[in-house]
Amino acid sequence: MHGSPEMSRWRRSAELIGRRAECTVLDQLIGAVRAGESRPLVVHGEPGVGKTALLDYVGVQALGYHVLRGSGVQSEMELPFAGLHQLCAPLLAGLDMLPQPQREALRTAFGMSAGITPDRFLVGLAVLGLLSDAAQERPLMCLVDDYQWLDRTSAQVLAFVARRLGTEAVGLIVATRVVDGDLGGLPALEVGGLRPADAGALLDTVLVRPVDAQVRDRIIAETRGNPLALLELPRGLTPAELAGGFGLPGAVTLSSSIEGSFAREVGALPDPSRRLLLVAAADPSGDPALVWRAAALLGIGPDAGVPAAEAGLVELGVRIRFRHPLTRSAVYRSASPEERRQIHRALAEATDSQSDPDRRAWHRAQAVSGTDEEVAAELEHSANRARARGGLAAAAAFLLRTATLTLDPAKRAARALAAAETHIHAGALDTAHDLLAMADTEPLDDRQRAQADMIRAQLAFVTNRGSDAPPLLLKAATRLGPVDPGLSRATHLDAVCAAIFAGRLAGEGAGVLEIARAARAAPPPSDDETRVPDLLLDGTLASYTHGYAAGLPSLRAALAGFGTGMSAEEELHWLFLATTTTLRLWDDGRWDTLSARHVQLARELGSLTELPLALTTRGYMLLFAGDLDGATALAGEAQAIGDATGATLAPYGALGVAAFRGDAAAVSDLHEAALRDVTRRGEGVGITFAEWARALLGNGLGHYDDALSAAQRGTAYAPDPGSLIFPAVELFEAAARTDQVGAASEVFDRFTEMTTASGTDWALGLQARSQALLTVGDAADGLYRDAIAHLGRTRLRAELARTHLLYGEWLRRMRRHNAAREQLRTAHTMLESMGMTAFAERANRELRAAGGAVRKRTDASRYDELTAQETQIARMARDGLSNPEIASRLFISAHTVQYHLRKVFTKLGVTSRSQLDRALPDSRGA
């Protein structure tokens, strides 16, 4: 009876004794999903506490639902997307309904087609889409057991999906032992031991003979009400023990106690049955054909399964299922190392090398006790396949085992370095350190020593941005010089970029000037045609070592030819540097085109690590162009990516938006958060941005003393002229308004050296405006007019509007009220239309002081009633994006987009997407 379905149902029913509160919570979740809501839930507790029974309860109670089941298996943790494929397999017929990038990402992840490595969050969007589409037909309930044993990529994707569920009729319940970082913050239900009365009732269901009352009480107390312990431990006790001699050693943990109980049951089986269970435990696929093939190779006959099934340890049907995950663990641990190797050897031989080469390679690797080059090479191929499917954790595990299987020192070093680099990308930093140490014990050639230095630099950049990465990259670049001049030059440029990023927080000897001087030793270009990265390197080095003007020719040539002769991946790699270079050259035209290209390419390639940077630089372009709504949408999208991926980029976009809008409370909070974050990570460039935002806010609100202090902090990093681009103009305005012109003189000299050499309309416009602020007398009039003329030929409407404001204020102070009112009215109209509230109010005050008045707004638009997310969705729909495209950008499902659009239509009083164009403020022309 133990292996029958009736027995399984009885066990689950027994384990639910005393679970009334938990079942009530689950009933509420089932009802909410039936009503069209999405509900994630993490059910957590120690092994054997009844989590699986509660999942089974949901499976039975969810009548009329489409129920999907999946579970993690410890020995499958290195197979990429194994758990996710198990859950999603019944839905794969709906793949064609997904957007093409998501469809291809999921097909590649599941090994259904070849392709470039898919970003795991693009895979997450695809899974979200599959679940959402399936829930349109009937409510969907996803039940995932033993989450802690899922492969890493599956676990990350499921946690991502749980956070992004919106208005779909989808329930997602995962059972795990401990709520880890991926699941942190999700609704959780802790399952503890049963109360004594309920524990006694459960124990009575399995006691088949009279038990001494004291022994019964001790069983209940020492199992702490754990249902599995209550059900399993008495099975291994003798009548004498039940009569009075029972006791659990205090040092034995609960799970080991339960596992020991299973081990005793397994040990009582005939040897062929025990070995059959070991075969099934060693390969968790549950494929009976594979298990029986391997068993036959070991001389185990078909009758061996009967005693194990009768003992209730395993169900042998169309799938092989152990009674509990700890049963599998007990079976596997009870075998000797040599016996386990023998079992894996048989499983490798029984596994089809064509249909499942990775599982075969893994079994072969587990069957080896020492080193084996043939197995190592096969496992290396498996690692490459795993990496191509986006299974970085699996690739890292394969490569780690490959290195330990390798005897040849040179190959061992190469494989250890490859494994270390992959572990960094997989987030296993401690293991990467260990693998580097392994590689260091072997003889390394120059290229490998350079690779080791680059890996150390990557580790330093991930763990402590700025302090160690620049010199390590420089060291790697120097080693690469004789063996790979092209890679050496690229690494020199990476070192300079890291130093720029580190800024004032760089470690000793890692400042941008020191790194730039050392990088001048980079080898020359290796071919006749100088490529864009070469021009970027030459121009950047010249600007730091020979003065700003010296770098202009090479940098302008680099920007003019950017993208030529580059792969999409190489272009994306250098786009952030190219975009920031447009700022250093005061080239608003290329800032516009390259920032747009950066976002486009990051989207096309699905690079969610690069996309937040791209959105931020593009968002700042929109801010200065006066499109604050557009910048707000991009900042929200960057935040959505951060929420989904755990990215650590400081909130630059949101900080800039808040400063432009004059939102003092938001700037205060974001400024503090940004400074704390960038200081912790050694990201000195962030201090410049944070102080610029505070200075901009102060000037907008008329708090000029605060603005002056912040601007002085922002411009204090003298080695990098890039630190002047944004905060210097705030410094000049604040200094003029506080009559502290002398405080700005040194910065003004450095600033005008840049702007004069640049000679663009943007540079000359801000130079003329700044000089006007610092000039006494009528000479300022012509400077303001020049500034307006220059800035009027740029895309920078926000700077133009502020110049009209400053000119109007100067005219009023010169008592030229008619002219002042004209400039101030122009400034107010522009600033208010952009949403630069603080500056618009400043213009309003000045206009009233000049004897004028502004026309009050009469369009108290329904647009103001939209939430932030509704605004984002409305703008994207207005601009022609489909629901799936909007969903991809905001990491929600297309169904959720449609739900929000219905609310948008109601609030705006429109009935279709085509009417959004007239219902929303139009700042696209910016």
Beta strands, then each sheet from edge to edge (+ up, - down):
strand 1: 39-44
strand 2: 66-71
strand 3: 140-145
strand 4: 170-176
strand 5: 188-190
strand 6: 314-316
strand 7: 320-322
sheet 1: 2+ 3+ 4+ 1+ 5+
sheet 2: 6+ 7-
end
